[in-house]
Amino acid sequence: MPVLTRADAAKELLARRKARSRLQDFICYINPEYIVSDFSETVCDELDRFLLDMQNGLRPILILSAPPQHGKSDIVSRYLPAYAFGKYPELRAAGLSYGKDLATDMNRDVQRIMLSDDYANVFPKSTLNSRRVVTMDVEAKRNSDMFEIVDHRGSYVSQGVGGPLTGKKVDLGIIDDPIKNAKEALSETTKSSVWNWYVSTFLTRLSKNSGQIIMATRWAVDDLSGRIEENNKNARVLTFPAINENGEALIPDLHPVEKLLETKSTMTDYFWTAMYQQTPIIAGGGMFPVDRFSVIESQPAKADVLASVRMWDKAGTDGGGARTAGVLMHRLKDGRYVVADVVKGQWSAIDRERRIKQCAEIDGRNVQIVIEQEPGSGGKESAESTIRNLAGWKVSADRVTGSQELRAEPYAAQVQGGNVLIVRGEWNRQFMDEHDAFPNGKFKDQVDAAAGAFNKLASINANVSSWL
């Protein structure tokens, strides 16, 4: 083992002293290859302030919003608990995320840090049991769900959002990304469930001098971060857009502007402003900017068409309620899409099947027909009935999954990019009005059918000989 010089020893002692007093220095001591940025410096300084406010009994609430893959979970859910236990070994903490498996993984990462030699150099009095202990009658338990600090009352428990928080009170509660994905983010049921869990379970476990950290990528105006901010004016809110107002990337060494702009080009404004800029808008407020539809005077030449689909969003109401809509869309060889024709109406089941077959005869045999299949046995039987009615044509059923907004997302991205054309027709105005109001308007069937046609066309390979 090499002998340290006096200068090296002094440098090491200084590094340890800094690591005990400042989170950013602690992270760099534990992980010398950590990429320090203005973002990490700002977040770490805020968290140091947060811990001090906790100790002073101020019950701080910190809402931290940042784009995905920018290292916020590393700082808040991995390094922070280890650092906090070093400074305050009596602390009782809980780490929570959208899934218990993810929360368990972060628990293990905190344990790895605290079991390392470098951690012992900085905080020698905050230790874990050297062996994994599952039984409940042993002091300083340590397993994948929880651990305790040896010779102190400090403890850490991990759980999925929505799960129980039983046992000890919580001094430090960390909620890391309570929403898993876009499907959940657009589900009113999921958002309400998360909020109800927060109010009825999470808040009831907090101690009198507790602190809350809600750290997430924003998805919607009424996600958990948005609701807490609206209901608690004392919450401190830190918002970090991926690209700031000066056009600069949040962490250029990790995600340069060029990469972020490439990501932006694949998304709708709705998800870009929410997930990456942390300024969610109400769905429908710009999801389909109708001014970017280009109206053309006639059908495209057959030689320019790569493939064609007529998508049907069916409804069986006669004269009222939901409507049936059939959208004919072409994919051009240059990568653009053309909405060629839209048929819609409130028809009885018999009239609806007659109209669908009539459109098939007009469109011709080269047009792929897709029937949207609603969930359940009734939806399957309805789709199968239509397919039998179209014997001789290329027809298939498409099972519906996810919300209408989520299914429309890829299509909306192309509309926003100006890559969707519309053939002039009397149906244009209602078609665009429905897109303009989506998903808050009364009707959604034309958007649903257009999105389904687009998704089908976008999924095919350039070689479409099997279609023709």
C-alpha positions in Angstrom: 0.0 0.0 0.0 1.6 3.3 -1.0 2.5 5.8 1.7 0.7 9.1 1.5 2.8 12.2 1.6 1.9 14.9 4.0 0.4 17.0 1.2 -1.7 14.1 -0.1 -2.9 13.4 3.4 -3.9 17.1 3.9 -5.7 17.0 0.6 -7.6 13.9 1.5 -8.6 15.3 4.9 -9.9 18.5 3.2 -11.9 16.5 0.7 -13.5 14.5 3.5 -14.3 17.7 5.4 -16.0 19.2 2.4 -17.9 16.0 1.7 -19.4 16.1 5.2 -20.7 19.6 4.8 -21.9 19.9 1.2 -23.8 17.4 -0.9 -22.1 18.2 -4.2 -18.7 17.6 -2.6 -20.0 14.4 -1.1 -21.1 13.1 -4.5 -17.8 13.9 -6.1 -15.9 12.2 -3.2 -18.0 9.0 -3.6 -17.9 9.2 -7.4 -14.9 11.1 -8.7 -16.2 10.7 -12.3 -19.5 12.4 -11.6 -20.3 15.1 -14.2 -20.7 18.4 -12.3 -23.0 20.9 -13.9 -24.8 24.1 -13.0 -27.9 21.9 -12.6 -26.2 19.5 -10.1 -24.7 22.5 -8.2 -28.0 24.2 -7.9 -30.0 21.1 -6.9 -27.4 20.1 -4.4 -27.3 23.5 -2.8 -31.1 23.5 -2.6 -31.0 20.1 -0.9 -28.4 21.3 1.7 -30.8 24.2 2.4 -33.7 21.7 2.6 -32.0 19.5 5.2 -31.1 22.6 7.3 -34.8 23.8 7.1 -35.9 20.3 8.3 -33.5 20.5 11.3 -35.0 23.9 12.1 -38.5 22.5 12.2 -39.7 24.4 9.1 -41.4 21.3 7.4 -40.1 22.2 3.9 -41.7 21.0 0.7 -39.5 21.0 -2.4 -40.9 20.3 -5.8 -38.2 19.6 -8.3 -39.1 19.3 -12.0 -36.5 18.3 -14.5 -36.4 16.5 -17.9 -35.8 12.7 -18.1 -32.3 11.3 -18.1 -30.6 14.3 -16.6 -29.5 12.6 -13.3 -32.1 14.0 -10.9 -32.8 10.5 -9.4 -29.1 10.0 -8.8 -28.8 13.1 -6.8 -32.1 13.0 -4.9 -32.9 9.3 -4.5 -29.4 7.8 -4.2 -26.8 10.2 -3.0 -29.0 12.4 -0.8 -30.3 9.7 1.6 -26.8 8.4 2.2 -25.5 11.9 2.8 -28.5 12.7 5.1 -27.9 9.6 7.2 -24.3 10.5 7.6 -25.2 13.9 9.0 -28.3 12.9 10.8 -28.2 9.1 11.7 -31.5 9.4 13.6 -33.3 10.3 10.5 -36.3 8.2 9.3 -36.6 8.3 5.5 -38.8 6.8 2.8 -38.0 6.5 -0.9 -41.1 6.1 -3.1 -41.5 5.8 -6.9 -44.1 4.7 -9.4 -43.2 1.0 -8.9 -41.9 -0.9 -5.9 -39.2 -2.6 -8.0 -37.7 0.8 -8.9 -37.9 2.0 -5.3 -36.2 -1.2 -4.2 -33.4 -0.7 -6.8 -32.8 2.8 -5.4 -32.8 1.4 -1.9 -30.0 -1.0 -2.9 -28.0 1.8 -4.4 -28.2 3.8 -1.2 -26.9 0.7 0.7 -24.0 0.3 -1.7 -22.9 3.8 -1.1 -23.2 3.5 2.6 -21.3 0.2 2.6 -18.4 1.6 0.6 -15.0 2.4 2.1 -15.2 6.0 0.8 -18.4 6.5 2.7 -16.8 5.2 5.9 -14.0 7.7 5.4 -16.6 10.5 5.4 -19.2 9.3 7.9 -17.7 6.5 10.0 -20.4 6.6 12.7 -23.3 5.9 10.2 -23.0 2.3 9.4 -25.2 -0.6 8.2 -25.3 -4.2 9.3 -22.5 -5.9 7.4 -24.8 -8.8 6.5 -28.3 -8.9 5.0 -30.8 -9.4 7.8 -34.4 -10.3 7.0 -35.7 -11.4 10.4 -37.6 -8.8 12.4 -36.1 -9.6 15.8 -32.6 -8.5 15.0 -31.3 -4.9 15.6 -30.1 -3.0 12.5 -32.2 -4.9 9.9 -31.1 -4.7 6.3 -32.8 -6.1 3.3 -34.0 -5.0 -0.1 -37.1 -3.1 1.3 -35.6 -1.4 4.3 -32.5 -0.8 6.4 -31.6 0.6 9.8 -28.6 2.5 11.0 -26.5 0.6 13.5 -26.8 2.0 17.1 -29.2 4.7 16.0 -32.9 4.9 15.3 -32.4 6.0 11.7 -34.1 3.9 9.1 -35.0 3.8 5.4 -38.0 2.1 3.7 -38.8 1.9 0.0 -42.2 1.4 -1.5 -44.2 2.0 -4.6 -46.5 4.9 -4.9 -49.9 3.6 -4.0 -48.5 1.0 -1.6 -48.7 1.0 2.2 -46.3 2.9 4.5 -46.6 1.1 7.8 -44.5 1.2 10.9 -42.4 4.1 11.9 -43.0 7.8 11.1 -41.2 9.4 8.2 -39.0 12.4 8.7 -37.8 12.7 5.1 -40.2 11.6 2.4 -38.9 11.4 -1.2 -41.3 10.8 -4.0 -39.4 10.1 -7.2 -41.4 10.1 -10.5 -44.8 8.9 -9.2 -46.1 8.6 -12.8 -44.6 5.8 -15.0 -45.3 6.8 -18.5 -47.5 8.8 -20.9 -50.4 6.2 -20.7 -50.6 6.8 -16.9 -50.0 10.5 -17.2 -53.1 10.9 -19.5 -55.3 8.7 -17.3 -57.6 10.7 -15.0 -58.0 7.5 -12.9 -54.3 7.1 -12.3 -53.7 10.8 -11.5 -56.6 10.8 -9.0 -55.3 7.5 -7.5 -51.8 9.0 -7.0 -53.3 12.1 -5.4 -55.5 10.1 -3.1 -52.6 8.0 -2.0 -50.5 11.1 -1.3 -53.2 12.7 0.9 -54.5 9.5 2.7 -51.2 7.5 3.1 -48.1 9.6 2.5 -49.1 12.7 4.5 -50.4 10.7 7.4 -47.0 9.0 7.9 -45.0 12.3 8.1 -43.5 13.3 11.5 -44.0 16.8 13.0 -40.6 18.0 11.7 -40.7 16.3 8.4 -39.7 17.4 4.9 -41.1 16.4 1.5 -39.3 16.2 -1.8 -41.4 15.6 -4.9 -39.1 15.1 -7.8 -40.5 14.3 -11.2 -40.6 14.9 -14.9 -43.8 16.9 -15.5 -46.5 15.2 -17.5 -49.7 17.3 -17.1 -50.9 20.4 -15.4 -52.8 18.2 -12.8 -50.1 15.7 -12.1 -48.9 15.2 -8.5 -46.4 18.1 -8.6 -49.0 20.4 -10.1 -51.6 19.5 -7.5 -49.3 19.9 -4.6 -48.1 23.3 -5.9 -51.7 24.4 -6.3 -52.7 23.2 -2.8 -49.6 24.3 -0.8 -48.4 27.8 -1.4 -45.4 27.2 0.9 -43.9 24.7 -1.4 -40.6 25.7 -3.0 -40.7 24.9 -6.7 -37.5 24.4 -8.8 -38.1 24.1 -12.6 -35.4 23.1 -15.0 -36.2 23.1 -18.7 -34.1 21.0 -21.1 -33.4 24.1 -23.2 -33.5 27.5 -21.5 -34.8 30.8 -23.0 -31.3 31.5 -24.3 -31.3 28.3 -26.3 -28.8 26.6 -24.0 -29.0 22.9 -22.9 -29.5 22.1 -19.2 -26.5 19.7 -19.1 -24.7 20.2 -22.5 -22.0 17.6 -21.7 -24.7 15.0 -21.2 -27.5 16.2 -23.6 -26.3 18.8 -26.1 -28.8 21.1 -27.8 -28.5 19.3 -31.1 -29.6 16.0 -29.5 -32.4 17.7 -27.6 -33.7 19.4 -30.8 -33.6 16.0 -32.5 -35.8 14.6 -29.7 -38.1 17.5 -29.9 -38.7 16.9 -33.6 -40.1 13.4 -32.8 -42.6 14.7 -30.2 -45.7 16.8 -30.1 -45.6 20.2 -28.5 -47.8 18.8 -25.7 -45.2 16.2 -24.5 -42.2 18.4 -25.3 -43.4 21.3 -23.2 -44.4 19.0 -20.4 -41.6 16.4 -20.2 -38.7 18.4 -21.4 -39.5 22.0 -20.7 -41.5 21.3 -17.5 -44.3 23.7 -18.5 -47.3 21.3 -19.2 -50.3 22.6 -21.1 -53.9 21.4 -21.1 -54.3 18.6 -23.6 -55.9 19.9 -26.7 -54.2 23.3 -26.3 -52.1 23.0 -29.4 -51.9 19.3 -29.7 -53.2 19.6 -33.3 -52.3 23.1 -34.7 -54.8 23.0 -37.6 -53.0 25.8 -39.4 -50.2 23.3 -40.2 -52.6 21.1 -42.2 -51.8 21.8 -45.9 -54.9 21.7 -48.1 -54.3 20.3 -51.7 -56.7 20.5 -54.5 -56.7 17.0 -55.8 -55.8 13.4 -55.0 -52.0 12.6 -55.2 -50.9 10.7 -58.3 -50.9 6.9 -57.9 -47.2 6.8 -58.7 -46.5 9.0 -55.6 -48.4 6.8 -53.2 -46.6 4.1 -51.2 -49.6 2.6 -49.4 -53.2 3.5 -48.5 -55.4 2.7 -45.5 -59.1 3.4 -44.7 -59.5 3.3 -40.9 -62.9 2.9 -39.3 -63.8 4.0 -35.8 -67.2 2.4 -35.3 -70.2 3.4 -33.3 -73.6 1.7 -33.3 -75.8 4.6 -32.3 -78.7 5.5 -34.6 -79.2 9.3 -34.9 -77.3 10.4 -31.7 -74.4 9.9 -29.4 -71.1 8.7 -30.8 -70.4 8.7 -34.5 -68.8 6.3 -36.9 -65.9 7.7 -38.9 -63.9 6.3 -41.8 -60.7 8.1 -42.7 -58.8 7.3 -46.0 -55.1 8.2 -45.7 -52.2 7.7 -48.1 -48.5 7.5 -47.2 -46.5 9.2 -49.9 -43.1 8.0 -51.1 -41.5 11.3 -49.9 -42.6 10.5 -46.3 -45.6 12.8 -46.1 -49.2 11.7 -45.4 -52.4 12.7 -47.2 -55.9 12.6 -45.6 -57.8 11.9 -48.8 -61.4 11.4 -47.7 -63.5 11.3 -44.5 -66.9 9.6 -44.1 -68.8 10.0 -40.9 -72.3 9.7 -39.5 -74.6 8.5 -36.7 -76.0 5.3 -38.3 -77.6 2.2 -37.1 -75.6 -1.0 -37.2 -77.1 -2.1 -40.5 -76.7 1.3 -42.2 -73.1 1.5 -40.9 -72.1 -1.8 -42.4 -73.7 -0.8 -45.7 -71.7 2.5 -45.7 -68.5 0.7 -44.9 -68.9 -1.7 -47.8 -69.9 1.1 -50.1 -66.6 3.0 -49.3 -64.6 -0.2 -49.8 -66.1 -0.5 -53.3 -65.3 3.1 -54.1 -61.8 3.0 -52.7 -60.7 -0.1 -54.6 -58.9 -3.3 -53.7 -55.5 -1.6 -53.2 -56.7 0.1 -50.0 -56.1 -1.7 -46.8 -59.2 -1.6 -44.5 -58.6 -1.5 -40.8 -61.5 -1.9 -38.2 -60.8 -0.5 -34.7 -61.7 -3.2 -32.3 -62.9 -2.0 -28.9 -62.0 -4.0 -25.8 -64.2 -6.9 -24.7 -66.1 -9.6 -26.4 -68.6 -7.2 -27.9 -65.9 -5.2 -29.7 -64.4 -8.4 -31.0 -67.7 -9.7 -32.4 -68.4 -6.3 -34.0 -65.1 -6.2 -35.7 -65.4 -9.8 -36.9 -68.9 -9.0 -38.3 -67.5 -6.2 -40.4 -64.6 -8.3 -41.6 -67.1 -11.0 -42.8 -69.1 -8.3 -44.6 -65.9 -7.3 -46.5 -65.0 -10.7 -47.8 -62.6 -10.2 -50.8 -61.0 -7.0 -49.5 -57.8 -6.7 -47.5 -59.2 -6.1 -44.1 -58.0 -6.5 -40.5 -58.9 -5.6 -36.9 -56.8 -3.3 -34.8 -57.2 -3.8 -31.0 -57.5 -0.5 -29.0 -54.9 0.0 -26.3 -54.1 3.1 -24.3 -55.9 6.5 -24.2 -57.1 8.3 -27.3 -54.5 11.0 -26.6 -51.7 8.6 -26.4 -52.7 6.8 -29.6 -52.9 10.2 -31.3 -49.4 11.3 -30.2 -47.3 10.1 -33.2 -49.9 11.4 -35.7 -50.0 14.8 -33.9 -46.2 15.0 -34.1 -46.4 14.8 -37.9 -49.3 17.3 -38.1 -47.2 19.7 -36.0 -44.3 19.1 -38.4 -46.4 20.1 -41.4 -46.2 16.6 -42.9 -49.9 15.9 -43.2 -51.9 17.1 -46.2 -55.6 17.3 -46.7 -57.5 16.9 -50.0 -60.0 19.8 -50.3 -63.5 18.6 -49.6 -66.7 19.5 -47.8 -65.6 17.5 -44.8 -62.5 19.6 -44.2 -64.0 22.1 -41.8 -65.5 19.6 -39.3 -62.4 17.5 -39.6 -60.1 20.4 -38.6 -62.5 21.7 -35.9 -62.5 18.3 -34.2 -58.7 18.3 -34.3 -58.5 21.8 -32.9 -60.7 20.9 -29.9 -59.2 17.4 -29.3 -59.4 15.9 -26.7 -61.8 18.3 -25.0 -64.4 18.5 -27.8 -67.6 16.6 -28.0 -66.5 14.3 -30.8 -63.1 12.5 -31.2 -64.0 9.8 -33.8 -62.4 11.5 -36.8 -59.1 12.1 -34.9 -59.2 8.5 -33.6 -59.7 7.1 -37.1 -57.0 9.4 -38.6 -54.6 8.5 -35.8 -55.3 4.8 -36.4 -54.7 5.1 -40.2 -51.5 7.0 -39.6 -50.2 4.5 -37.1 -50.9 1.6 -39.5 -49.2 3.4 -42.4 -46.2 4.5 -40.3 -45.6 0.9 -39.2 -45.1 -0.6 -42.7 -41.8 -1.0 -44.4 -40.7 0.7 -47.5 -41.3 -2.5 -49.4 -45.1 -2.8 -49.5 -45.5 -5.3 -52.2 -47.7 -7.4 -50.0 -50.2 -4.4 -49.8 -50.5 -3.9 -53.5 
